Amino acid sequence: MAAEYQLNPRFQSFRSIDPSQHSSRHSYPTFISVQETLRLQFQWVWQGLYDAFRWNIVISTIIGDAEIRVNVYKSLLLNSLSLISIYTFDYLILPLVENQERWFHRNIGRFYQVLCLLPIVGASFYLNSSWCSIIAKRAYSLRYGARATVQPPATYTGMLKAIATSAYQGVMIFNSVIVSFALHRMPYIGRVAGLVFVCWVDAYYCFEFVWISRGLSLARRIRHHEERWAYYFAFGLPSALLCTCGKGLANAALFALVFPVYIILATVARPVPADPYNPFSLSDNSEVVRHPSPFIPIRLPIFALVMWLNDMIVRILSVGPHKRPGHTRSLSDSADIIEEGQPIRLKEKSRATGRRNRVNIGRRKLD
């Protein structure tokens, strides 16, 4: 038997196998079951709802800091005035002029909107932006310290970057509103799809200042949000449901009314999971990486259409010669450059420069 074992080439082939070759089996990824992944998603939804209703922290923060308290009161007063103006038109002026024969009476509603409502809403948007920025900075400094905020340089370039960031935020808000209206008009599932999308949009803008203060670029903010879609859906659900109580401009005023509250909540929130690709990394001491089930997506392309619209606007507004076919940027790369206040260079570069740029882009995607 021993002689047969030594002479048979089939047995010799087994002896020639290196044991180290079996290590590839251990490198195959380990996945969590579908049931366990669903349980984790529901835990993250519950955590998002819990963080969205921690009103005791909001009250203590407003009472304990004079700067936050003053700006919250100003925002509350201004948005209350906007709501009173909107509902005065909807429930008092509009019923009086309906079914009127005279041209002036039939169009008085449009005059009221153009001459009264739109200026109030425009001023409210501008003032709310400045007041909420002060609230966010103060709440963040109280939580993490003044040095934790990444301050832009007080130079001409820093001023341009701040202006470009504000302009790009306005473009993104506009595109998000367009996508939301388009989803609402879908048959059968329009209202539900629109509500879900508004939940994610509301959560994004509540956390945006926190991410900017930590130095996250636009691409990293979007990725962070889309990889924790269950948590951010739940966090934005209360404000989204509140915004469905009215219609049109009233919904925007209602969101502006509660926006300072959710900015404060965002500064103390702990979005989960810490690592979407290994959700047990903190609780499990094992070195084995356990990925969520492949049947449940880790990242949802929530803002894919919004970012595509943003990139289209950036390309339309950019000035310069077009690049050759085959040298296109990835999604939102040009948007990141615009937000940073840098011009888009569309001219052909040297081979060495292009190689360096490709390496930088690859590193940015690995963030």
C-alpha positions as CSV (number, residue, x, y, z in Angstrom):
1,M,0.0,0.0,0.0
2,A,2.9,2.4,0.8
3,A,4.5,1.5,-2.5
4,E,1.3,2.2,-4.4
5,Y,1.0,5.5,-2.6
6,Q,4.5,6.5,-3.6
7,L,4.1,5.5,-7.2
8,N,0.6,6.7,-7.9
9,P,0.8,10.3,-9.4
10,R,-2.6,11.1,-8.1
11,F,-1.4,10.8,-4.5
12,Q,1.8,12.7,-5.4
13,S,-0.3,15.6,-6.6
14,F,-1.9,15.9,-3.2
15,R,1.4,15.8,-1.5
16,S,2.7,18.6,-3.7
17,I,0.0,21.1,-2.6
18,D,1.4,23.9,-0.4
19,P,-0.7,24.4,2.7
20,S,-0.4,28.1,2.3
21,Q,-2.6,27.9,-0.8
22,H,-5.6,27.2,1.5
23,S,-5.3,30.7,2.9
24,S,-7.4,32.0,0.0
25,R,-10.3,30.3,1.6
26,H,-9.9,32.4,4.6
27,S,-9.7,35.6,2.5
28,Y,-13.3,35.0,1.2
29,P,-15.6,37.6,2.8
30,T,-17.9,36.6,5.6
31,F,-21.5,37.8,5.4
32,I,-24.2,38.3,8.1
33,S,-27.5,36.6,7.5
34,V,-30.4,38.4,6.0
35,Q,-32.4,38.3,9.2
36,E,-29.5,39.7,11.2
37,T,-28.9,42.4,8.7
38,L,-32.6,43.4,8.8
39,R,-32.4,43.4,12.6
40,L,-29.5,45.8,12.4
41,Q,-31.3,48.1,10.0
42,F,-34.3,48.3,12.4
43,Q,-31.9,49.1,15.3
44,W,-30.4,52.0,13.2
45,V,-33.9,53.2,12.4
46,W,-34.8,53.3,16.1
47,Q,-31.6,55.1,16.9
48,G,-32.4,57.7,14.3
49,L,-35.9,58.3,15.8
50,Y,-34.4,58.4,19.3
51,D,-31.9,61.1,18.2
52,A,-34.6,63.1,16.5
53,F,-36.7,63.3,19.7
54,R,-34.1,64.3,22.3
55,W,-35.9,67.5,23.0
56,N,-34.5,67.7,26.5
57,I,-31.1,68.5,25.1
58,V,-32.6,71.1,22.8
59,I,-34.3,72.9,25.7
60,S,-31.3,72.7,28.0
61,T,-29.0,74.1,25.2
62,I,-31.4,77.0,24.4
63,I,-31.8,77.9,28.1
64,G,-28.1,77.5,28.9
65,D,-26.6,79.7,26.1
66,A,-27.7,83.3,25.4
67,E,-26.4,83.4,21.8
68,I,-28.3,80.3,20.8
69,R,-31.4,81.5,22.6
70,V,-31.5,84.9,20.9
71,N,-31.1,83.5,17.4
72,V,-33.7,80.7,18.0
73,Y,-36.2,83.4,19.2
74,K,-35.5,85.5,16.1
75,S,-36.0,82.5,13.8
76,L,-39.2,81.5,15.7
77,L,-40.6,85.0,15.4
78,L,-39.8,85.5,11.7
79,N,-41.1,82.1,10.6
80,S,-44.2,82.5,12.7
81,L,-44.8,85.8,10.8
82,S,-44.3,84.0,7.5
83,L,-46.8,81.3,8.5
84,I,-49.4,83.9,9.6
85,S,-49.0,85.7,6.2
86,I,-49.4,82.5,4.2
87,Y,-52.5,81.3,6.1
88,T,-54.0,84.7,6.1
89,F,-53.9,84.6,2.3
90,D,-55.2,81.0,2.1
91,Y,-58.1,81.2,4.5
92,L,-59.1,84.9,4.5
93,I,-58.2,86.7,1.3
94,L,-58.5,83.8,-1.2
95,P,-62.1,82.8,-0.3
96,L,-63.2,86.5,-0.6
97,V,-62.0,86.9,-4.1
98,E,-63.0,83.5,-5.5
99,N,-65.5,83.5,-8.3
100,Q,-65.3,87.2,-8.8
101,E,-65.9,88.7,-12.2
102,R,-63.7,91.8,-12.1
103,W,-60.1,91.3,-13.3
104,F,-58.6,92.9,-10.2
105,H,-60.5,90.7,-7.8
106,R,-59.7,87.6,-9.8
107,N,-55.9,88.4,-9.7
108,I,-55.6,89.9,-6.3
109,G,-54.2,86.6,-5.1
110,R,-51.3,86.8,-7.5
111,F,-50.6,90.4,-6.5
112,Y,-50.6,89.3,-2.8
113,Q,-48.1,86.5,-3.5
114,V,-45.8,88.6,-5.6
115,L,-45.9,91.8,-3.5
116,C,-46.2,90.3,0.0
117,L,-45.5,86.6,0.3
118,L,-42.5,86.2,-1.9
119,P,-40.5,89.1,-0.3
120,I,-41.3,87.8,3.2
121,V,-40.3,84.2,2.2
122,G,-37.1,85.5,0.5
123,A,-36.1,87.6,3.5
124,S,-36.9,84.7,5.8
125,F,-34.7,82.3,3.7
126,Y,-31.7,84.7,3.9
127,L,-32.1,85.6,7.6
128,N,-32.8,82.0,8.6
129,S,-29.6,80.9,6.8
130,S,-27.5,83.4,8.8
131,W,-29.2,82.7,12.1
132,C,-29.1,78.9,11.7
133,S,-25.4,79.2,10.8
134,I,-24.7,81.0,14.1
135,I,-26.8,78.4,16.0
136,A,-24.9,75.6,14.4
137,K,-21.5,77.0,15.0
138,R,-22.3,77.8,18.6
139,A,-23.9,74.4,19.3
140,Y,-21.0,72.6,17.7
141,S,-18.4,74.6,19.7
142,L,-20.3,73.9,22.9
143,R,-20.2,70.2,22.1
144,Y,-16.7,69.7,20.7
145,G,-14.9,72.9,21.5
146,A,-14.0,75.9,19.4
147,R,-10.9,74.4,18.0
148,A,-12.8,71.3,16.6
149,T,-14.2,73.4,13.8
150,V,-12.2,73.5,10.6
151,Q,-12.0,77.3,10.0
152,P,-11.5,78.5,6.4
153,P,-8.5,80.8,6.0
154,A,-9.3,84.6,6.3
155,T,-8.0,85.4,2.9
156,Y,-9.4,86.3,-0.5
157,T,-9.4,82.6,-1.5
158,G,-11.2,81.7,1.7
159,M,-13.9,84.3,0.9
160,L,-14.3,82.9,-2.6
161,K,-14.6,79.4,-1.2
162,A,-17.3,80.5,1.2
163,I,-19.2,82.2,-1.6
164,A,-18.9,79.2,-3.9
165,T,-20.0,76.8,-1.1
166,S,-23.1,79.0,-0.4
167,A,-23.9,79.2,-4.1
168,Y,-23.5,75.5,-4.6
169,Q,-25.7,74.7,-1.6
170,G,-28.5,76.9,-3.2
171,V,-28.2,74.9,-6.4
172,M,-28.4,71.6,-4.5
173,I,-31.5,72.8,-2.6
174,F,-33.1,73.8,-5.9
175,N,-32.4,70.5,-7.5
176,S,-33.6,68.6,-4.4
177,V,-36.9,70.5,-4.6
178,I,-37.2,69.6,-8.3
179,V,-36.6,65.9,-7.7
180,S,-39.1,65.9,-4.8
181,F,-41.8,67.5,-7.0
182,A,-41.1,64.9,-9.7
183,L,-41.4,62.0,-7.2
184,H,-44.7,63.4,-5.9
185,R,-46.2,63.3,-9.4
186,M,-45.4,59.6,-9.9
187,P,-48.6,57.4,-10.1
188,Y,-49.5,55.2,-7.1
189,I,-46.3,55.6,-5.2
190,G,-45.7,59.3,-5.7
191,R,-46.6,60.5,-2.2
192,V,-44.7,57.8,-0.4
193,A,-41.6,58.1,-2.6
194,G,-41.7,61.9,-2.2
195,L,-42.0,61.6,1.6
196,V,-39.1,59.2,1.9
197,F,-36.9,61.4,-0.3
198,V,-37.8,64.5,1.8
199,C,-36.8,62.6,4.9
200,W,-33.3,62.0,3.6
201,V,-33.0,65.6,2.3
202,D,-34.1,67.1,5.6
203,A,-31.6,64.9,7.5
204,Y,-28.8,65.9,5.1
205,Y,-29.3,69.6,5.6
206,C,-29.6,69.2,9.4
207,F,-26.2,67.4,9.5
208,E,-24.5,69.4,6.8
209,F,-22.8,72.0,9.1
210,V,-21.5,69.2,11.4
211,W,-19.9,67.5,8.3
212,I,-18.4,70.8,7.0
213,S,-17.0,71.6,10.4
214,R,-15.2,68.2,10.4
215,G,-13.7,69.0,7.0
216,L,-15.7,66.5,4.9
217,S,-15.9,67.3,1.2
218,L,-19.2,67.1,-0.7
219,A,-18.4,63.6,-2.1
220,R,-17.6,62.3,1.4
221,R,-20.7,63.9,2.9
222,I,-22.9,62.3,0.3
223,R,-21.2,58.9,0.7
224,H,-21.5,59.1,4.5
225,H,-25.2,59.9,4.2
226,E,-26.0,57.2,1.6
227,E,-24.1,54.5,3.6
228,R,-26.3,55.1,6.6
229,W,-29.6,55.5,4.8
230,A,-31.7,53.7,7.5
231,Y,-30.5,56.1,10.3
232,Y,-30.9,59.3,8.3
233,F,-34.3,58.3,7.0
234,A,-35.6,57.9,10.6
235,F,-33.9,61.1,11.8
236,G,-35.6,63.2,9.0
237,L,-39.0,61.5,9.3
238,P,-40.5,63.8,12.0
239,S,-39.6,67.0,10.2
240,A,-40.8,65.6,6.9
241,L,-44.1,64.5,8.3
242,L,-44.5,68.0,9.8
243,C,-43.9,69.6,6.4
244,T,-46.8,67.6,4.9
245,C,-49.3,69.4,7.2
246,G,-49.4,72.4,4.9
247,K,-48.9,73.0,1.2
248,G,-46.5,75.0,-1.0
249,L,-44.8,77.8,0.9
250,A,-46.4,76.8,4.2
251,N,-44.4,73.5,4.1
252,A,-41.1,75.5,3.6
253,A,-42.0,77.8,6.5
254,L,-42.8,74.9,8.8
255,F,-39.5,73.3,8.1
256,A,-37.7,76.6,8.7
257,L,-39.6,76.8,12.0
258,V,-38.1,73.5,13.3
259,F,-34.8,73.7,11.5
260,P,-32.8,75.3,14.4
261,V,-34.0,72.5,16.7
262,Y,-32.8,69.7,14.4
263,I,-29.4,71.5,13.9
264,I,-28.9,71.3,17.7
265,L,-30.0,67.7,17.7
266,A,-27.6,66.9,14.8
267,T,-24.6,68.2,16.9
268,V,-25.2,65.6,19.7
269,A,-26.4,62.7,17.5
270,R,-24.3,59.6,16.8
271,P,-25.1,58.3,13.4
272,V,-24.9,54.5,13.1
273,P,-23.3,52.3,12.1
274,A,-19.7,53.5,12.6
275,D,-18.5,51.2,9.9
276,P,-21.3,50.2,7.4
277,Y,-19.1,47.5,5.9
278,N,-18.4,45.8,9.2
279,P,-21.2,46.8,11.6
280,F,-19.9,44.5,14.4
281,S,-16.5,46.1,14.4
282,L,-17.0,47.9,17.7
283,S,-19.0,45.2,19.6
284,D,-17.1,42.2,18.4
285,N,-13.5,41.7,19.4
286,S,-12.9,39.2,16.6
287,E,-10.6,40.3,13.8
288,V,-12.9,38.7,11.2
289,V,-14.7,41.2,9.0
290,R,-18.4,40.4,8.8
291,H,-20.1,42.2,6.0
292,P,-23.9,42.8,5.9
293,S,-25.9,40.5,3.7
294,P,-25.5,41.2,0.0
295,F,-29.2,41.1,-0.5
296,I,-29.6,44.3,1.5
297,P,-27.7,47.3,0.0
298,I,-25.1,49.0,2.1
299,R,-25.3,52.2,0.1
300,L,-28.3,53.6,-1.6
301,P,-27.8,56.2,-4.5
302,I,-30.2,58.7,-2.8
303,F,-28.7,61.8,-4.3
304,A,-27.6,60.3,-7.7
305,L,-30.2,62.3,-9.7
306,V,-29.5,65.5,-7.7
307,M,-25.8,65.2,-8.2
308,W,-26.3,64.5,-11.9
309,L,-28.4,67.7,-12.2
310,N,-25.7,69.6,-10.2
311,D,-23.0,68.4,-12.6
312,M,-25.0,69.4,-15.6
313,I,-25.4,72.9,-14.2
314,V,-21.7,73.1,-13.4
315,R,-20.8,72.1,-17.0
316,I,-23.2,74.6,-18.5
317,L,-21.9,77.4,-16.4
318,S,-18.2,76.5,-16.9
319,V,-16.3,78.5,-19.5
320,G,-13.5,77.1,-21.6
321,P,-12.7,74.5,-24.2
322,H,-14.3,71.1,-23.8
323,K,-12.3,68.1,-23.0
324,R,-11.7,65.3,-25.4
325,P,-14.1,62.3,-25.3
326,G,-13.0,59.7,-22.9
327,H,-11.6,62.2,-20.3
328,T,-14.8,62.8,-18.3
329,R,-14.9,63.4,-14.6
330,S,-16.6,61.0,-12.3
331,L,-19.9,62.0,-10.7
332,S,-19.6,65.2,-8.5
333,D,-15.9,65.6,-9.0
334,S,-16.4,68.9,-10.7
335,A,-19.0,69.8,-8.1
336,D,-16.4,69.2,-5.4
337,I,-14.0,71.6,-7.1
338,I,-16.8,74.3,-7.5
339,E,-17.7,74.0,-3.8
340,E,-14.1,74.5,-2.9
341,G,-14.0,77.7,-4.9
342,Q,-11.6,76.5,-7.5
343,P,-12.0,77.0,-11.2
344,I,-12.6,74.0,-13.4
345,R,-9.7,73.5,-15.8
346,L,-10.9,72.1,-19.0
347,K,-7.7,72.5,-21.0
348,E,-5.7,69.5,-21.9
349,K,-2.9,68.8,-19.5
350,S,0.5,67.1,-19.9
351,R,0.8,63.4,-19.3
352,A,2.6,63.8,-16.0
353,T,0.0,66.2,-14.7
354,G,-2.8,64.0,-15.8
355,R,-1.2,61.1,-14.0
356,R,-0.9,63.0,-10.8
357,N,-4.6,64.1,-11.1
358,R,-5.7,60.5,-11.6
359,V,-3.8,59.5,-8.4
360,N,-5.4,62.3,-6.4
361,I,-8.9,61.4,-7.7
362,G,-8.4,57.8,-6.7
363,R,-7.3,58.8,-3.3
364,R,-10.3,61.0,-2.8
365,K,-12.7,58.1,-3.7
366,L,-11.0,56.0,-1.1
367,D,-12.0,58.4,1.7
